[in-house]
Amino acid sequence: MFFAALGTACGGPTAADSGYAPDVVVSPQRATLAPGDTFRLTATGPARKTDWASLNGGVATVDSFGKVRALALGTALIVAAEGRQADTATVVVQPALRSVAVARHFVIGTAVEVGPYRGDAIYRQKLATQYNGVTPEWEMKFMQLHPSPTRYNFTDADAFVSLAQADSMTIHGHTLVWYAALPDWITQGTFTRAQLLQVLKDHITTVVGRYRGKIATWDVVNEAVGDEPQAPLRSTIWLQVIGPDYIDSAFAWAHRADPAAKLYLNDYHAEGVNPKSDAILSLVKGLRARGIQVDGVGFQAHFTLDNPAPPAASDLQANLARFASAGFDVRVSEMDVRIADSASVSAFTRQATIYSDMLDACLRVGPRCVGFTTWGFTDKVSWIPKFYPGFGRALPFDASYQPKPAVSALLTRLQQP
């Protein structure tokens, strides 16, 4: 009866054709995987036992519990049968972002929280399959690493580095100097200029020195440029107490602690040509002119669909090109594209275009484009809903780790010259 059911499933009428609900229902009806991925299908029906089969075992297999394993590129039909009743699911196996990026010697990265990385096997599997670079979302910020003047806490940061090394990931350190995520002993302290300089030097030297040879790139100074053209540098405790040369000092100390590491200035709202990106370009050129090593600029790209709309593709390209022409590496450092939870299917198409446009702008500058990082990869673990309730669908993979159109768009662009 099982093989009769297979024949019905493959060639007979479906529930949609006949208008009746089948006795057996497979969920989900479609899954997209990368080679090596596993995924659990479920079947509901009247019988206690479900017989599973793959009609293209060279592409994907399925065990007696509905666990699918992707083997090779292609499409497989998975059948669940109970007696004479059956239903099917389509499994599409497409290349992983990681494999395509590695082939072109490029870093496709994502921000990661150590908790799910360490404790959620599926999260780690999907991460390691799809990405070859990681940035710690929280674990290396000042507050986490340096909770009191004389104490460092490297527990989570060390775990993050060990996990990434085990999965053959490149690690981008984030971040050494920022005005936010500071402990109370900094924000509520009373420091002279010399004292705060010593605090900063100790922090940078200790952190970069600990991971020397393990972390290849660092965001040395994060969001240093303000949003007002008349005041290029953001007013922070570092600027107020030390002065603008805190930036020079931070880069100099980071380079001294690990001369091989690549050092970045990272900022937002600078993706297109505008007064803020003008100020950033002037800042990094000035650092270079003063003999300070700064290797590149990270461009955050926390976009929405249209309010405000992202810069035009041509504007993105022109901006990144001028930084590359000035001799700086460029990397898309923190990308996501917010859409409403209630958005229509067309919103995901627009989201995919924005992701692809940003990647394209970077790749067009050639070897100076060194990486593309999304700020998280699955809606299951995302910073967005905490800060923008109702907009929890910003990342390339949904909460079930299924790829959105953005993944196909990124794959297509990575496969082009």
C-alpha positions in Angstrom: 0.0 0.0 0.0 3.0 2.3 0.7 4.1 2.1 -3.0 0.6 2.7 -4.2 0.6 5.8 -2.1 3.8 6.9 -3.6 2.3 6.6 -7.1 -0.7 8.6 -6.0 1.6 11.2 -4.4 3.6 11.6 -7.6 1.0 11.4 -10.2 -2.4 11.6 -8.7 -4.6 14.5 -7.7 -3.4 16.8 -4.9 -5.5 18.3 -2.2 -5.5 21.6 -4.1 -6.7 19.8 -7.2 -9.6 17.9 -5.6 -10.7 20.4 -3.0 -10.4 17.9 0.0 -7.9 17.9 2.8 -5.6 14.9 2.7 -5.5 12.5 5.6 -1.7 13.0 5.8 -0.2 16.5 5.8 3.6 17.1 5.6 4.9 20.3 7.1 6.5 22.4 5.7 5.6 21.8 2.1 8.9 23.2 0.9 12.4 23.5 2.4 15.6 25.0 1.1 18.9 23.6 2.3 22.6 23.6 1.6 24.6 20.5 1.1 25.3 18.9 4.5 22.3 20.5 6.1 19.7 18.5 8.0 16.0 19.5 8.5 13.1 17.8 10.2 9.8 17.3 8.4 6.7 16.4 10.3 3.6 14.5 9.1 0.2 14.5 10.7 -2.3 11.8 9.9 -4.5 9.1 11.4 -1.9 6.3 11.6 0.7 6.0 14.3 3.4 5.1 11.8 4.6 7.2 8.9 6.7 5.7 6.1 9.1 8.2 4.6 10.9 8.1 1.3 13.0 10.3 -0.9 12.3 10.2 -4.7 15.8 11.6 -5.4 18.1 10.1 -2.8 21.2 11.5 -4.6 20.0 15.0 -3.7 18.5 14.4 -0.3 17.7 11.5 2.0 15.1 11.1 4.7 15.1 8.7 7.7 12.3 7.0 9.4 11.6 10.0 11.6 11.3 12.6 8.8 14.9 14.0 9.2 16.1 15.1 5.8 19.8 15.3 4.9 20.9 17.4 1.9 23.6 15.8 -0.1 23.9 17.5 -3.5 22.5 20.4 -5.5 19.1 19.8 -7.0 15.5 19.1 -6.0 14.1 16.1 -4.1 10.5 15.1 -3.5 10.0 13.7 0.0 7.0 11.5 0.5 5.2 10.6 3.8 2.7 7.8 3.6 0.3 6.3 6.0 -1.5 3.3 4.5 -3.0 4.5 1.2 -2.7 8.2 2.0 0.4 10.3 1.3 1.6 13.8 1.1 4.8 15.3 -0.2 7.3 18.1 0.5 9.8 19.6 -2.0 13.4 20.0 -0.8 15.6 22.3 -2.8 19.3 22.0 -2.2 21.2 25.1 -3.3 24.8 26.3 -2.7 25.7 27.7 0.7 26.8 31.3 0.9 30.0 30.2 2.6 31.1 27.9 -0.3 30.5 30.5 -2.9 32.3 33.2 -0.8 35.3 30.9 -0.1 35.6 30.2 -3.8 36.1 33.9 -4.5 38.3 34.4 -1.5 35.8 36.6 0.2 34.4 36.9 3.7 30.6 36.5 4.1 30.0 37.2 7.7 27.4 37.6 10.4 27.2 38.9 14.0 26.7 36.2 16.5 25.7 35.9 20.1 27.8 33.3 22.0 24.7 31.9 23.9 23.0 30.2 21.0 26.4 29.6 19.3 27.4 27.6 22.3 24.1 26.0 23.2 21.9 25.6 20.1 23.2 22.8 17.8 20.9 23.8 14.9 22.0 27.5 15.2 25.6 26.5 15.1 25.1 24.1 12.2 23.4 26.7 10.0 25.9 29.3 10.9 28.9 27.1 10.0 27.3 26.0 6.8 26.4 29.4 5.5 29.1 31.8 6.8 32.9 31.9 7.0 33.2 35.0 9.2 31.8 36.1 12.5 31.6 39.2 14.6 30.8 39.1 18.3 27.6 41.0 18.8 28.2 41.7 22.4 31.0 39.7 23.9 33.8 42.1 23.2 32.2 45.4 24.0 33.9 47.4 26.8 31.1 46.8 29.4 31.3 43.0 29.0 35.1 42.6 28.9 36.1 45.2 31.5 33.4 45.4 34.2 35.6 47.1 36.9 38.8 49.1 36.8 41.1 46.2 37.8 39.1 43.2 36.5 38.6 41.8 33.0 36.1 39.0 32.1 37.1 37.1 29.1 34.8 34.0 29.6 32.3 34.6 26.8 34.8 36.2 24.5 37.2 33.3 24.9 34.3 30.9 24.2 33.4 32.8 21.1 36.9 32.7 19.7 37.2 29.0 20.5 33.9 28.1 18.7 34.8 30.3 15.7 38.2 28.7 15.4 36.7 25.2 15.6 34.4 26.1 12.7 37.2 27.7 10.7 35.7 31.1 10.8 37.6 34.4 10.5 36.9 36.7 13.5 36.3 40.4 13.3 36.8 42.1 16.7 34.0 44.5 17.8 34.6 47.0 19.3 37.5 48.6 21.2 36.3 52.2 21.6 32.7 53.2 21.6 30.6 55.8 23.4 28.0 53.2 24.4 28.1 49.9 26.2 30.5 51.4 28.8 30.5 50.3 32.4 29.4 52.6 35.2 32.9 53.0 36.5 33.7 54.8 33.2 30.5 56.8 32.6 30.2 57.9 36.3 33.9 58.2 37.0 35.9 61.4 37.4 39.0 61.3 35.2 41.8 63.6 34.2 42.9 63.5 30.6 46.0 61.5 31.5 44.0 59.0 33.6 41.4 58.3 30.9 44.2 57.9 28.4 45.8 55.3 30.6 42.5 53.5 31.0 42.0 53.4 27.2 45.6 52.3 26.6 45.3 49.5 29.2 42.0 48.3 27.7 43.1 48.2 24.1 46.6 46.7 24.9 45.1 44.0 27.0 42.3 43.0 24.7 44.1 43.1 21.4 47.2 41.5 23.0 45.1 38.6 24.3 43.8 37.8 20.9 46.9 38.6 18.9 47.2 36.1 16.0 43.6 34.9 16.6 41.6 38.0 15.5 42.6 39.3 12.1 40.6 42.5 12.0 39.3 45.0 14.6 36.8 47.8 14.8 39.1 50.1 16.7 36.8 53.1 17.0 33.1 52.8 16.5 30.7 55.6 15.6 33.1 58.4 16.3 31.6 60.8 13.7 28.4 62.7 14.7 25.3 63.3 12.6 25.6 67.1 12.4 27.9 68.5 9.7 28.9 71.4 11.9 30.3 69.1 14.6 32.1 66.2 12.8 33.1 64.3 15.9 30.5 62.9 18.2 30.5 64.3 21.7 31.5 61.4 23.9 33.3 60.9 27.2 36.4 60.1 25.1 36.2 63.4 23.1 35.2 65.5 26.1 38.0 64.3 28.5 40.8 63.4 26.1 40.1 65.4 23.0 40.0 64.4 19.3 43.4 62.7 19.5 41.9 59.8 21.4 41.2 58.3 18.0 44.9 58.6 17.0 46.0 57.0 20.2 43.5 54.1 20.0 44.7 53.1 16.5 48.3 53.5 17.5 47.9 51.3 20.6 45.9 48.6 18.7 48.6 48.5 16.0 51.3 48.2 18.7 49.4 45.3 20.4 49.1 43.3 17.2 51.0 44.7 14.2 49.5 42.1 11.9 45.9 43.0 12.6 43.9 45.1 10.1 42.3 48.1 11.9 39.0 49.8 11.0 36.9 52.8 11.8 33.2 51.7 11.8 30.1 54.0 11.4 26.6 54.3 10.2 24.6 56.6 7.9 27.7 56.8 5.7 26.8 54.3 3.0 26.1 56.9 0.4 27.8 60.2 -0.5 26.7 62.7 2.2 28.2 65.1 4.7 28.8 62.3 7.2 30.7 60.1 4.8 32.7 63.2 3.7 33.7 63.7 7.4 34.7 60.0 7.8 36.8 60.1 4.6 38.5 63.3 5.8 39.1 61.7 9.3 40.8 58.6 8.0 42.8 60.5 5.5 44.0 62.7 8.3 45.0 59.7 10.4 47.0 58.3 7.6 48.7 61.7 7.0 49.7 61.8 10.6 51.3 58.3 10.3 48.6 56.4 12.0 47.8 53.0 10.7 44.1 52.7 9.7 43.5 50.0 7.1 39.8 50.5 6.3 36.3 51.6 7.0 33.3 49.6 8.0 30.0 50.7 6.7 26.9 49.9 8.8 23.8 49.4 6.7 20.8 49.3 9.0 18.2 49.9 6.3 14.5 50.1 6.0 12.5 49.6 2.8 11.5 53.2 2.3 11.3 55.3 5.5 13.9 56.5 4.9 14.8 54.8 1.7 18.3 53.4 1.3 20.7 55.3 -1.0 20.4 54.5 -4.6 22.7 51.8 -5.9 24.7 54.3 -7.9 25.3 56.4 -4.8 26.4 53.4 -2.8 28.9 52.5 -5.5 30.2 56.0 -5.8 30.8 56.3 -2.1 32.6 53.0 -1.5 34.6 53.6 -4.7 36.0 56.9 -3.4 37.2 55.3 -0.1 38.8 52.5 -2.1 40.5 54.9 -4.4 41.9 56.7 -1.4 43.6 53.4 -0.4 41.2 52.2 2.2 39.7 48.7 2.4 35.9 48.8 2.7 33.6 46.3 4.3 29.9 46.2 4.9 30.0 45.7 8.6 26.5 45.5 10.0 23.7 45.0 7.5 20.0 44.3 8.0 16.9 45.5 6.2 13.8 46.0 8.5 10.4 45.1 7.2 7.1 44.9 9.1 6.0 41.5 10.5 2.8 42.0 8.5 4.6 42.8 5.2 3.4 41.3 2.0 5.5 38.9 -0.2 6.6 41.8 -2.4 8.4 43.3 0.6 10.8 40.4 0.7 11.6 41.0 -3.0 12.5 44.6 -2.2 14.5 43.5 0.8 16.5 41.1 -1.4 17.2 43.9 -3.8 18.6 46.1 -1.1 20.9 43.4 0.2 22.1 42.7 -3.3 22.7 46.3 -4.1 24.8 46.8 -1.0 26.9 43.7 -1.8 27.2 44.7 -5.4 28.4 48.2 -4.5 31.1 46.7 -2.3 32.3 44.0 -4.8 32.5 46.6 -7.6 35.5 48.2 -5.9 37.5 45.0 -6.4 40.0 43.6 -3.9 39.5 46.6 -1.6 36.1 45.1 -0.7 37.1 42.6 1.9 33.8 41.4 3.5 30.1 41.6 3.9 28.5 41.0 7.3 24.9 41.0 8.3 24.0 41.9 11.9 22.7 38.4 12.7 21.5 35.9 10.2 18.3 34.4 11.5 15.1 36.2 12.7 15.1 33.7 15.6 18.1 35.5 17.2 17.9 39.2 16.2 18.5 42.5 17.9 15.8 44.2 15.8 12.6 43.3 17.7 14.0 44.6 20.9 14.5 48.0 19.4 11.9 48.1 16.6 8.9 46.0 17.8 6.9 44.7 14.9 9.9 44.6 12.5 11.4 41.3 13.3 12.0 40.0 9.8 15.1 41.9 8.9 17.6 39.1 8.3 18.4 36.8 5.4 17.0 33.6 7.1 13.7 33.3 8.9 13.1 32.0 12.4 13.1 28.5 11.1 16.4 29.0 9.3 14.8 28.9 5.9 16.3 31.3 3.4 14.4 34.4 2.2 14.8 35.8 -1.3 17.7 37.8 0.1 19.8 34.7 0.3 19.2 33.8 -3.4 20.0 37.5 -4.3 23.3 37.4 -2.4 24.2 34.0 -3.9 23.5 35.3 -7.4 25.8 38.3 -6.9 28.5 36.3 -5.2 28.6 34.0 -8.2 29.1 36.9 -10.7 32.5 38.4 -11.5 
